């Protein structure tokens, strides 16, 4: 276990250049500060790690890290062990494994212990009976584990065509990609890069497993797959000369239909009325609650088809796997939270809870639409000031817009008195600005590279000032010394939720039923985003808008996958929905950086906490 943690430490330092404090590394690995120092002592002799008063950093060659100690229980060895068990129908002898992996039996047992811990997450079980390792579990779950191993090795990013090719040399990967792409074109179906790779990966895993005699034998209800899925699987059968069993077709159809972002127009046109109503409810709910308009750019029509497939899966009890759940939550909390709100409406419609894997697919579908609108909202409004005699204003304005798409020109004026008061910034052509206090920058008439640098610097200043002013306003509004709690006592999630609800209720922020509302949201999907959690209710029904802050440097096991050190329980009044998103966006943006959490949990008081947050702006 220690050697695996050492490998994780080395990987983190390599992937995040620069100095890292001991408490940040301890937080990342869920170990003590003293343990980090012990890891360093063992690694320093051969792993290019250096230390100073600033912390630790990696100072060595790039490429895949390797801890050469023969006793290393690395992730690669764990996965190799699992692959040996998965790709052979017979139990594996411990001495044969030791010989083929060039390791001792003692190390094989350590690797097996790590493999067992990993496999159980997929309902797959590893047991040693005598001298033989047995692996048991549903074939569907084993395939989920296989795909997850590949995604994990790709650091939870999409698995590229070259990676799939490297891992499955016996299959013509390029041909499978070509078949999927052509069939998608023929059916007027859009697949982004992730969707395409995800579909191909699962098809190839299925072909490999079926050739090895590992069919899916679980009973499924008759899933009504799309025409695209049926035609694609027919072409795969024709190419591979393998007849896919019915259960395998159901499994692959779920993956295929769950991945499609844009469907053929005929499916959209034939959408049942009740689903059109559901989409209207979702669009209105998200707009009212989150100030995001999903009705733009014909998005809702295409999303309706995904919802139909999702509801069908829920009602039939079929499960779809999504290896991107963890990375989506930690990298895009705002988008994931919006997906949870959508899932809440779907759950009420279908009478079934929506699992995290499906919520992650919703996030992938709505992510681009949300990200575009958030980006539009963050654009800076600009006024261009130029003397009347400067007839070169229009071409310069056009070049500014082309160079800086994050700027929106609100007005072209010839006098400072004409500058609108609602703009964020003024760009003056060849003249000084003396009468207005709005941030401004002066450039030449020729829009040189130096001018571009001046504008970019001023934009950065404006963005920083806007963000700081906005968040400082939220800090003063949301945080309260009466709602600040620090402890090192080990507590459970339920105890913390109870404490948060009681503190908020005692101070007149929420009603006495707020604990149940917090737990209702937790049961939909954990509010832990890496090392911090933001519990809140689904609906904004508080009497006041406040946040309860809980810090525990020893950590709290919030769910089976996340240990958190900072909890910020939110309560919002109905008319503060815009403030909720502004706070959630900015706070989660700060907290996804583990060094920020490491700093906050060392706060000695409420004021120290506020000062630390302010310094992170």
Secondary structure in CASP SS format (residue, H / E / C, confidence):
PFRMAT SS
TARGET T0000
AUTHOR 0000-0000-0000
METHOD secondary structure of the structure
MODEL  1
X C 1.00
X H 1.00
X H 1.00
X H 1.00
X H 1.00
X H 1.00
X H 1.00
X H 1.00
X H 1.00
X H 1.00
X H 1.00
X H 1.00
X H 1.00
X H 1.00
X H 1.00
X C 1.00
X C 1.00
X C 1.00
X C 1.00
X E 1.00
X C 1.00
X H 1.00
X H 1.00
X H 1.00
X H 1.00
X H 1.00
X H 1.00
X H 1.00
X H 1.00
X C 1.00
X C 1.00
X C 1.00
X H 1.00
X H 1.00
X H 1.00
X H 1.00
X H 1.00
X H 1.00
X H 1.00
X H 1.00
X H 1.00
X H 1.00
X H 1.00
X C 1.00
X C 1.00
X C 1.00
X C 1.00
X C 1.00
X E 1.00
X E 1.00
X E 1.00
X E 1.00
X C 1.00
X C 1.00
X E 1.00
X E 1.00
X E 1.00
X E 1.00
X C 1.00
X C 1.00
X C 1.00
X C 1.00
X C 1.00
X C 1.00
X C 1.00
X C 1.00
X C 1.00
X C 1.00
X C 1.00
X C 1.00
X C 1.00
X C 1.00
X C 1.00
X C 1.00
X H 1.00
X H 1.00
X H 1.00
X H 1.00
X H 1.00
X H 1.00
X H 1.00
X H 1.00
X H 1.00
X H 1.00
X H 1.00
X H 1.00
X C 1.00
X C 1.00
X C 1.00
X C 1.00
X C 1.00
X E 1.00
X E 1.00
X H 1.00
X H 1.00
X H 1.00
X H 1.00
X H 1.00
X H 1.00
X H 1.00
X H 1.00
X C 1.00
X C 1.00
X C 1.00
X H 1.00
X H 1.00
X H 1.00
X H 1.00
X H 1.00
X H 1.00
X H 1.00
X H 1.00
X H 1.00
X H 1.00
X H 1.00
X H 1.00
X H 1.00
X H 1.00
X H 1.00
X H 1.00
X H 1.00
X H 1.00
X C 1.00
X C 1.00
X E 1.00
X E 1.00
X E 1.00
X E 1.00
X E 1.00
X C 1.00
X C 1.00
X E 1.00
X E 1.00
X E 1.00
X E 1.00
X E 1.00
X C 1.00
X C 1.00
X H 1.00
X H 1.00
X H 1.00
X H 1.00
X H 1.00
X H 1.00
X H 1.00
X H 1.00
X H 1.00
X H 1.00
X H 1.00
X H 1.00
X H 1.00
X H 1.00
X H 1.00
X C 1.00
X C 1.00
X C 1.00
X C 1.00
X C 1.00
X C 1.00
X C 1.00
X H 1.00
X H 1.00
X H 1.00
X H 1.00
X H 1.00
X H 1.00
X H 1.00
X C 1.00
X C 1.00
X C 1.00
X C 1.00
X C 1.00
X H 1.00
X H 1.00
X H 1.00
X H 1.00
X H 1.00
X H 1.00
X H 1.00
X H 1.00
X H 1.00
X H 1.00
X H 1.00
X H 1.00
X H 1.00
X H 1.00
X C 1.00
X C 1.00
X C 1.00
X E 1.00
X C 1.00
X C 1.00
X H 1.00
X H 1.00
X H 1.00
X H 1.00
X H 1.00
X H 1.00
X H 1.00
X H 1.00
X H 1.00
X H 1.00
X H 1.00
X H 1.00
X H 1.00
X H 1.00
X H 1.00
X H 1.00
X H 1.00
X H 1.00
X H 1.00
X C 1.00
X C 1.00
X C 1.00
X C 1.00
X C 1.00
X C 1.00
X C 1.00
X C 1.00
X C 1.00
X C 1.00
X C 1.00
X C 1.00
X C 1.00
X C 1.00
X C 1.00
X H 1.00
X H 1.00
X H 1.00
X H 1.00
X H 1.00
X H 1.00
X H 1.00
X H 1.00
X H 1.00
X H 1.00
X H 1.00
X H 1.00
X H 1.00
X H 1.00
X C 1.00
X C 1.00
X C 1.00
X C 1.00
X C 1.00
X H 1.00
X H 1.00
X H 1.00
X H 1.00
X H 1.00
X H 1.00
X H 1.00
X H 1.00
X H 1.00
X H 1.00
X H 1.00
X H 1.00
X H 1.00
X H 1.00
X C 1.00
X C 1.00
X E 1.00
X C 1.00
X C 1.00
X H 1.00
X H 1.00
X H 1.00
X H 1.00
X H 1.00
X C 1.00
X C 1.00
X C 1.00
X H 1.00
X H 1.00
X H 1.00
X H 1.00
X H 1.00
X H 1.00
X H 1.00
X H 1.00
X H 1.00
X H 1.00
X H 1.00
X H 1.00
X H 1.00
X H 1.00
X H 1.00
X H 1.00
X H 1.00
X H 1.00
X C 1.00
X C 1.00
X C 1.00
X C 1.00
X C 1.00
X H 1.00
X H 1.00
X H 1.00
X H 1.00
X H 1.00
X H 1.00
X H 1.00
X H 1.00
X H 1.00
X H 1.00
X H 1.00
X H 1.00
X H 1.00
X H 1.00
X H 1.00
X H 1.00
X H 1.00
X H 1.00
X H 1.00
X H 1.00
X H 1.00
X C 1.00
X C 1.00
X C 1.00
X C 1.00
X C 1.00
X C 1.00
X C 1.00
X C 1.00
X H 1.00
X H 1.00
X H 1.00
X H 1.00
X H 1.00
X H 1.00
X H 1.00
X C 1.00
X H 1.00
X H 1.00
X H 1.00
X H 1.00
X H 1.00
X H 1.00
X H 1.00
X H 1.00
X H 1.00
X H 1.00
X H 1.00
X H 1.00
X H 1.00
X H 1.00
X H 1.00
X H 1.00
X H 1.00
X H 1.00
X C 1.00
X C 1.00
X C 1.00
X C 1.00
X C 1.00
X H 1.00
X H 1.00
X H 1.00
X H 1.00
X H 1.00
X H 1.00
X H 1.00
X H 1.00
X H 1.00
X H 1.00
X H 1.00
X H 1.00
X H 1.00
X H 1.00
X H 1.00
X H 1.00
X H 1.00
X H 1.00
X H 1.00
X H 1.00
X H 1.00
X H 1.00
X C 1.00
X C 1.00
X E 1.00
X E 1.00
X E 1.00
X E 1.00
X E 1.00
X E 1.00
X C 1.00
X C 1.00
X C 1.00
X C 1.00
X C 1.00
X C 1.00
X C 1.00
X H 1.00
X H 1.00
X H 1.00
X H 1.00
X H 1.00
X H 1.00
X H 1.00
X H 1.00
X H 1.00
X H 1.00
X H 1.00
X C 1.00
X C 1.00
X C 1.00
X E 1.00
X E 1.00
X E 1.00
X E 1.00
X E 1.00
X E 1.00
X E 1.00
X C 1.00
X C 1.00
X H 1.00
X H 1.00
X H 1.00
X C 1.00
X C 1.00
X C 1.00
X C 1.00
X C 1.00
X C 1.00
X E 1.00
X E 1.00
X E 1.00
X E 1.00
X E 1.00
X C 1.00
X C 1.00
X C 1.00
X C 1.00
X C 1.00
X C 1.00
X C 1.00
X C 1.00
X C 1.00
X C 1.00
X E 1.00
X E 1.00
X E 1.00
X E 1.00
X C 1.00
X C 1.00
X C 1.00
X C 1.00
X C 1.00
X H 1.00
X H 1.00
X H 1.00
X H 1.00
X H 1.00
X H 1.00
X H 1.00
X H 1.00
X H 1.00
X H 1.00
X H 1.00
X H 1.00
X H 1.00
X H 1.00
X H 1.00
X H 1.00
X H 1.00
X H 1.00
X H 1.00
X H 1.00
X H 1.00
X H 1.00
X H 1.00
X H 1.00
X H 1.00
X H 1.00
X H 1.00
X H 1.00
X H 1.00
X H 1.00
X C 1.00
X C 1.00
X H 1.00
X H 1.00
X H 1.00
X E 1.00
X E 1.00
X E 1.00
X C 1.00
X C 1.00
X C 1.00
X C 1.00
X C 1.00
X C 1.00
X H 1.00
X H 1.00
X H 1.00
X H 1.00
X H 1.00
X H 1.00
X H 1.00
X H 1.00
X H 1.00
X H 1.00
X H 1.00
X H 1.00
X H 1.00
X H 1.00
X C 1.00
X C 1.00
X C 1.00
X C 1.00
X C 1.00
X C 1.00
X C 1.00
X H 1.00
X H 1.00
X H 1.00
X H 1.00
X H 1.00
X H 1.00
X H 1.00
X H 1.00
X H 1.00
X H 1.00
X H 1.00
X C 1.00
X C 1.00
X C 1.00
X E 1.00
X E 1.00
X C 1.00
X C 1.00
X E 1.00
X E 1.00
X C 1.00
X C 1.00
X C 1.00
X C 1.00
X C 1.00
X C 1.00
X C 1.00
X C 1.00
X C 1.00
X C 1.00
X C 1.00
X C 1.00
X E 1.00
X E 1.00
X E 1.00
X E 1.00
X E 1.00
X E 1.00
X E 1.00
X E 1.00
X E 1.00
X E 1.00
X E 1.00
X E 1.00
X C 1.00
X C 1.00
X C 1.00
X C 1.00
X C 1.00
X E 1.00
X E 1.00
X E 1.00
X E 1.00
X E 1.00
X E 1.00
X E 1.00
X E 1.00
X E 1.00
X C 1.00
X C 1.00
X H 1.00
X H 1.00
X H 1.00
X H 1.00
X H 1.00
X H 1.00
X H 1.00
X H 1.00
X H 1.00
X H 1.00
X H 1.00
X H 1.00
X H 1.00
X H 1.00
X H 1.00
X H 1.00
X H 1.00
X H 1.00
X C 1.00
X C 1.00
X H 1.00
X H 1.00
X H 1.00
X H 1.00
X H 1.00
X H 1.00
X H 1.00
X C 1.00
X C 1.00
X C 1.00
X C 1.00
X C 1.00
X H 1.00
X H 1.00
X H 1.00
X H 1.00
X H 1.00
X H 1.00
X H 1.00
X H 1.00
X H 1.00
X H 1.00
X C 1.00
X C 1.00
END
